[in-house]
């Protein structure tokens, strides 16, 4: 009779990770590979490199790191903005937690580290509906740029999301349409588009419709003009449109995403619907826009 083995548990898998992580560098690589976002992986690698360099000076590794080592590392970032320090603290805490979870480190010394508090500045980055319309209109000199800015605002996209779109991702729905977006964390969502947004996109659709499904919606003008726009190009397009419209120099592409959430909520869109459209993992994230632009306040009830 064959032996009946007990079901595998998470702890049974830990030696596999431990065997793979023979050094700080390989353990960091395993940690970074958990993230599906290229942007996050780049940031994690940069922050981990700085932390490992700090430990090396102290003659330590992630395995032998002490609380005072992590505290000293964070103290060395005192000259940076609170948001930057908070992001770095979160990354290092995640790294040290992962190291213990996979059996690489005996203790998680990151538990004792508290990330600095960060002032919420979301309200400062939400433009008025009138300014959003000015920004969209400023792109009309270029059909491609107009369609791009209209889509980012109209669908609440992140800066990277329009870059990967192909014509197969756009589907007509009566007089309007929908777009399938491959977003943050490798998650896909489908967003309905208004008739005006759909019209702007159809204006840049190639006249030769045969075999265009795999062509980028937003073509770069670099080289032979057959590749996708990249996020840096999108950033420059939005910045240029903001300058042409006479708007704040601080406006970025993400401000259009903020505007989408805030303006749709102001117009009565249900919060769960805005959450779905934006691709937020939690409705609490979407709720930040309600707090940033409250519809009422107790101060309005005072005699002053």
RATAKA-V26922 format. One record per pair of residues at least 6 apart in sequence whose ideal C-beta (glycine too) atoms are under 8 Angstrom apart, sorted by the first residue. I is the first residue (numbers start at 1). J is the second residue. Records with the same first field share a line. If there is no record, write none. Layout:
I=J + J
This chain:
14=101 + 102 + 103
15=103
17=30 + 102 + 103 + 104
18=102 + 103 + 104
20=26 + 30
21=27 + 30 + 99 + 102 + 104
24=52 + 55 + 61 + 62 + 63
25=52
27=62 + 98 + 99 + 102 + 104
28=45 + 48 + 52 + 62 + 95
30=98 + 102
31=44 + 48 + 94 + 95 + 98 + 99
32=41 + 44 + 45 + 48
33=41
34=98
35=41 + 44
36=185 + 186
37=184 + 185
39=160
43=87 + 91
44=91 + 95
47=87 + 88 + 91 + 92
48=91 + 92 + 95
50=73 + 88
51=73 + 92 + 95
52=62
54=69 + 72 + 73 + 76
55=61 + 62 + 65 + 69 + 73
58=69 + 72
60=66 + 69
62=95 + 96 + 99 + 104 + 105
63=99 + 104 + 105 + 106
65=96 + 105 + 109
66=109
67=109 + 112 + 113
69=109
70=92 + 96 + 109 + 110 + 112 + 113
71=113
73=92
74=85 + 88 + 89 + 92 + 113
77=84 + 85 + 88
78=85
80=88
82=116 + 117 + 118 + 119
83=118
85=115 + 116
86=115 + 116 + 117 + 118
89=113 + 114 + 115 + 116
90=115
92=110 + 113
93=110 + 111 + 113 + 115
94=110
95=110
96=105 + 108 + 109 + 110 + 111
97=108 + 110 + 111
99=105 + 108
100=106 + 107 + 108
120=288 + 291 + 292
122=258 + 288 + 289 + 292
123=292 + 293
125=250 + 254 + 255 + 258
126=255 + 258 + 259 + 262 + 289 + 292 + 293
127=135 + 247 + 248 + 251 + 255 + 258 + 259
129=259 + 263 + 266
131=245 + 247
132=153 + 256 + 259 + 263
134=245 + 246 + 247
135=149 + 153 + 238 + 241 + 242 + 245 + 247 + 251 + 256
136=146 + 149 + 150 + 153
137=245
138=149 + 241 + 242 + 244 + 245
139=145 + 146 + 148 + 149 + 150 + 237 + 241
140=146
141=244
143=200 + 203 + 204
144=204 + 218 + 219
145=237 + 241
146=200 + 203
147=200 + 201 + 203 + 204 + 218
148=162 + 218 + 229 + 234 + 237
149=237 + 238 + 241 + 256
150=196 + 197 + 200 + 201
151=157 + 162 + 179 + 193 + 197 + 200 + 201
152=159 + 162 + 234 + 238 + 253 + 256 + 257
153=256 + 259 + 260
154=193 + 194 + 196 + 197 + 260
155=179 + 181 + 191 + 193 + 197 + 260 + 277
156=191 + 257 + 260 + 261 + 264 + 274 + 277 + 278
157=181 + 257
158=183 + 184 + 254 + 257 + 279
159=231 + 234 + 235 + 253 + 254
160=231
161=181 + 182 + 183
162=217 + 218 + 229 + 234
163=218 + 228 + 229 + 230 + 231 + 234
164=182 + 228
165=179 + 181 + 216 + 217 + 218
166=213 + 214 + 215 + 216 + 217
167=205 + 206 + 212 + 213 + 214 + 215 + 217
168=213 + 214
169=179 + 180 + 181 + 217
170=177 + 178 + 179 + 201 + 217
171=177 + 178 + 179 + 180
172=198
173=192 + 193
175=195 + 198
176=192 + 193 + 194 + 195 + 197 + 198
177=192 + 193 + 198 + 201
178=190 + 191 + 192 + 193
179=190 + 191 + 193
180=188 + 189 + 190
181=188 + 189 + 190 + 191 + 279
182=188
183=189 + 279
184=279
185=281
187=279
189=276 + 277 + 279
191=277
193=201
201=217
204=217
205=212
206=212 + 215
215=226
216=226 + 227 + 228 + 229
218=228 + 229 + 234
219=225 + 226 + 227 + 228 + 229
220=227 + 228 + 229 + 230 + 233
229=237
234=253
235=252 + 253
238=251 + 252 + 253 + 256
239=251 + 252
242=248 + 249 + 251
243=249
257=278
258=289
260=277 + 278
261=274 + 278 + 286 + 289
262=289 + 292 + 293
264=274 + 277
265=271 + 274 + 289 + 290 + 293
266=293 + 295
271=283 + 286 + 287 + 290
272=283
274=286 + 289
275=282 + 283 + 285 + 286
278=286
280=286
